[in-house]
Structures are given as structure tokens and as C-alpha cells.
């Protein structure tokens, strides 16, 4: 079974879906990229191929923010081979300074169609506050690991991790806005929060994307 760079706690059902629906549709270059990712020491943090295929249907141009440039450089040969390097603006930085810089430019306000956040969980709430100003009405904001395999429902006295506590705060904020938010299961074992905000059929393809990782 081809499960490179896929978390080892996957269910039987998810493995079945990968083999029958995901891998057969995966481009050869993406398979190469997944194989390269599997050699990285933090390969287990990679977005799974099924989630990647969902996101690929939506995105055209990406601004990617990540303090770990080595992860980007691992995949760069594949990106160049696929001739999409011109569509990716990689910024080697922590996310907050870049978001603050974007917010200083009035033209960037409400200019993004989509934001994907897979970063330090403690700061999810701060990212959320800034992204609400950057993403336009009708856009999507996707947060990875919001339920974190159920750890967010632990009793307060049982929570030892600040990252889990950050996710609990994030969920509390999201559920205050429940009519605007729904869960979308992009991965076999976790659910991501998606800000729908009235997404229209004419907004399916995202041409201005912000990735915070």
C-alpha cells in the first residue's frame, strides 16, 4: 500500500478511500513530492493527499508563509518541474509579522479568497483576528487540527498543553459565530474548521490565497 507521508493512525476506511479514490487521481509529480516529503524529519506534519486534492480544486496563486525554508526547498524541484513556481510566493518568516505588513496596505484588506492555517496552535486566535480583515466576504478560512483527535473536549484540569488550550479557545470563538462556520472533514481522522460566509458558485476557484504554516 502506498501511504508515504501519511499519518500512521489512519483508519481502514480512510486507507480504502486513499487507494480507490485519491491515489488513482494523484498526478505523478505529486507522488514524487509526497515521496520527497517522506524523507523530511517532520514528514508527519504534511497535509494528506486527500486534503491536498480538495484544496487544489480551489487555488491558483499562493502566498506561503513558513519559518522552515528547508521544507519548501525539499519540494522546490518538483514545483519547478511542474511549472507552477511562478504561482507561489514563499516567504521565509513567522506569520504574524507578514500578516501585520499585509494589513498595513489598505489594498490587501478583504483581498484574499482563501486562507489555510496550519501553524502554532497557541496563536490560532490571533491569526483568526487578522485573517478576518484580509479575507473577503464569501472567502474561506481553513484551520487544521481544530479538534485534534478529540483532545479539545478534555476537562480543563486535564489539559496540560498550551497548544490544546489554544485550540479550545479557537473553537469557543468559532462557535460564537456558528451560523457562519461549519466543519469540513478533509482528513480521515481530524476535522478542519471552514469559514463559509456565503460562498457562491462563482467563487470556487481561488486566485488570491494565503497559507500560514
C-alpha positions as CSV (number, residue, x, y, z in Angstrom):
1,X,0.0,0.0,0.0
2,X,1.3,3.4,-1.0
3,X,1.0,5.5,2.2
4,X,4.1,7.7,2.0
5,X,4.0,10.7,4.3
6,X,0.6,9.8,5.6
7,X,0.0,9.6,9.4
8,X,0.2,6.1,10.8
9,X,-3.1,6.2,12.7
10,X,-5.3,6.1,9.6
11,X,-8.4,4.0,9.7
12,X,-9.2,1.1,7.4
13,X,-11.9,3.2,5.8
14,X,-9.5,6.0,5.0
15,X,-6.9,3.7,3.6
16,X,-9.7,2.3,1.3
17,X,-10.6,5.8,0.1
18,X,-6.9,6.6,-0.5
19,X,-6.4,3.5,-2.6
20,X,-9.7,3.7,-4.6
21,X,-10.3,7.5,-4.9
22,X,-7.3,9.5,-4.1
23,X,-4.1,7.8,-5.3
24,X,-5.6,6.9,-8.7
25,X,-6.2,10.7,-9.3
26,X,-2.9,11.9,-8.0
27,X,-0.5,13.5,-10.5
28,X,2.8,11.7,-10.9
29,X,4.7,14.9,-9.8
30,X,2.6,15.0,-6.6
31,X,3.5,11.4,-5.9
32,X,7.2,12.4,-6.3
33,X,6.6,15.3,-3.9
34,X,5.0,13.0,-1.4
35,X,7.9,10.6,-1.6
36,X,10.4,13.5,-1.0
37,X,8.3,14.8,1.9
38,X,8.5,11.3,3.5
39,X,12.3,11.8,3.9
40,X,11.9,15.0,5.9
41,X,12.3,14.6,9.6
42,X,8.8,16.2,10.2
43,X,7.1,14.4,7.4
44,X,4.1,13.6,9.7
45,X,3.0,17.3,9.6
46,X,2.3,17.1,5.8
47,X,-1.2,17.7,4.5
48,X,-2.6,14.4,3.5
49,X,-3.1,13.8,-0.2
50,X,-6.9,13.7,0.0
51,X,-7.0,17.1,1.7
52,X,-4.5,18.4,-0.9
53,X,-6.7,17.4,-3.8
54,X,-9.6,19.3,-2.2
55,X,-7.5,22.4,-1.8
56,X,-6.0,22.0,-5.3
57,X,-9.5,22.4,-6.8
58,X,-9.8,25.9,-5.2
59,X,-6.4,27.5,-5.6
60,X,-4.5,29.2,-8.3
61,X,-2.0,31.6,-6.8
62,X,-0.5,31.1,-3.3
63,X,1.4,33.2,-0.7
64,X,3.1,30.7,1.6
65,X,4.5,31.8,4.9
66,X,6.7,29.4,6.9
67,X,9.8,29.8,9.2
68,X,11.2,26.5,7.9
69,X,12.5,27.1,4.5
70,X,14.1,23.6,4.3
71,X,10.7,22.1,3.9
72,X,9.9,24.3,0.9
73,X,13.3,23.7,-0.7
74,X,12.7,19.9,-0.5
75,X,9.7,20.2,-2.7
76,X,11.0,23.1,-4.9
77,X,12.5,20.8,-7.6
78,X,9.0,19.2,-8.1
79,X,7.4,22.6,-8.1
80,X,9.7,23.8,-10.8
81,X,9.3,20.6,-12.8
82,X,5.5,21.2,-12.7
83,X,6.0,24.8,-13.9
84,X,3.9,26.4,-11.2
85,X,6.8,28.1,-9.3
86,X,5.6,31.5,-10.6
87,X,2.3,30.9,-8.8
88,X,3.9,30.5,-5.3
89,X,5.3,33.4,-3.3
90,X,7.2,31.7,-0.5
91,X,8.0,34.0,2.5
92,X,10.5,32.6,5.0
93,X,9.2,34.2,8.2
94,X,7.0,33.8,11.2
95,X,3.4,34.5,10.1
96,X,2.5,37.4,12.4
97,X,5.0,40.0,11.0
98,X,3.9,39.2,7.5
99,X,0.2,39.4,8.3
100,X,0.8,42.7,10.1
101,X,2.7,44.0,7.0
102,X,-0.2,43.0,4.7
103,X,-2.7,44.8,7.0
104,X,-0.7,48.0,6.7
105,X,-1.6,48.1,3.0
106,X,-5.2,49.1,2.5
107,X,-5.3,47.3,-0.8
108,X,-4.8,44.0,0.9
109,X,-7.8,44.3,3.2
110,X,-10.5,41.9,2.1
111,X,-8.4,40.9,-0.9
112,X,-7.8,37.2,-0.2
113,X,-10.2,34.4,-1.3
114,X,-8.8,31.7,0.9
115,X,-6.5,31.2,3.9
116,X,-5.2,27.9,5.2
117,X,-3.7,27.9,8.7
118,X,-1.5,25.0,9.9
119,X,0.7,26.8,12.4
120,X,1.4,27.2,16.1
121,X,-1.9,26.4,17.8
122,X,-1.4,28.8,20.7
123,X,-1.7,31.7,18.2
124,X,-4.7,30.5,16.2
125,X,-7.0,33.1,17.8
126,X,-4.6,35.9,16.8
127,X,-4.3,34.6,13.3
128,X,-8.1,34.5,13.1
129,X,-8.4,38.1,14.1
130,X,-6.0,39.2,11.4
131,X,-7.4,36.9,8.7
132,X,-10.9,38.2,9.2
133,X,-9.6,41.5,7.9
134,X,-7.6,40.1,5.0
135,X,-10.1,37.5,3.6
136,X,-13.0,38.9,1.6
137,X,-16.7,38.1,2.4
138,X,-17.5,34.9,0.7
139,X,-14.0,33.6,1.1
140,X,-12.8,30.6,3.1
141,X,-10.6,30.3,6.2
142,X,-9.5,26.8,6.9
143,X,-7.9,25.7,10.2
144,X,-6.0,22.5,10.6
145,X,-6.4,20.2,13.7
146,X,-9.1,22.2,15.4
147,X,-10.5,19.1,17.1
148,X,-7.1,17.5,17.4
149,X,-8.3,13.9,17.7
150,X,-10.8,14.9,20.4
151,X,-8.3,16.4,22.8
152,X,-10.2,19.7,22.9
153,X,-13.1,18.1,24.9
154,X,-10.8,17.2,27.8
155,X,-11.7,18.7,31.2
156,X,-9.9,22.0,31.9
157,X,-7.9,20.4,34.7
158,X,-6.7,17.7,32.4
159,X,-5.3,20.0,29.7
160,X,-1.6,20.2,30.1
161,X,-0.6,21.6,26.7
162,X,-0.9,25.2,25.8
163,X,-1.4,24.2,22.2
164,X,-4.6,22.2,23.1
165,X,-5.7,25.1,25.3
166,X,-5.2,27.4,22.3
167,X,-7.5,25.1,20.2
168,X,-10.1,25.2,22.9
169,X,-10.1,29.0,22.8
170,X,-10.3,28.9,19.0
171,X,-13.3,26.6,19.0
172,X,-15.1,28.8,21.5
173,X,-14.7,31.8,19.2
174,X,-15.8,29.8,16.2
175,X,-18.9,28.5,17.9
176,X,-19.9,32.0,18.9
177,X,-20.2,32.6,15.1
178,X,-21.8,29.2,14.5
179,X,-24.1,30.2,11.7
180,X,-21.1,31.3,9.6
181,X,-18.9,28.2,10.3
182,X,-19.2,24.6,9.6
183,X,-16.9,21.5,9.9
184,X,-15.5,20.0,6.8
185,X,-13.8,16.7,7.1
186,X,-10.7,16.9,4.9
187,X,-8.8,14.1,6.5
188,X,-9.5,10.7,7.8
189,X,-9.0,11.3,11.5
190,X,-9.5,15.1,12.0
191,X,-11.8,17.8,11.1
192,X,-10.9,21.3,10.0
193,X,-13.0,24.5,10.5
194,X,-14.1,26.2,7.3
195,X,-15.4,29.7,7.2
196,X,-18.1,29.5,4.5
197,X,-19.6,33.0,4.8
198,X,-21.9,32.5,1.8
199,X,-19.5,31.0,-0.7
200,X,-21.0,31.4,-4.2
201,X,-20.6,29.1,-7.2
202,X,-18.7,31.8,-9.0
203,X,-16.1,31.8,-6.2
204,X,-15.0,28.2,-6.4
205,X,-11.6,29.0,-7.9
206,X,-9.4,31.0,-5.6
207,X,-7.0,33.3,-7.2
208,X,-5.5,35.0,-4.1
209,X,-4.5,32.6,-1.4
210,X,-2.7,33.0,1.9
211,X,-1.1,29.9,3.5
212,X,0.1,30.3,7.1
213,X,2.2,27.3,8.2
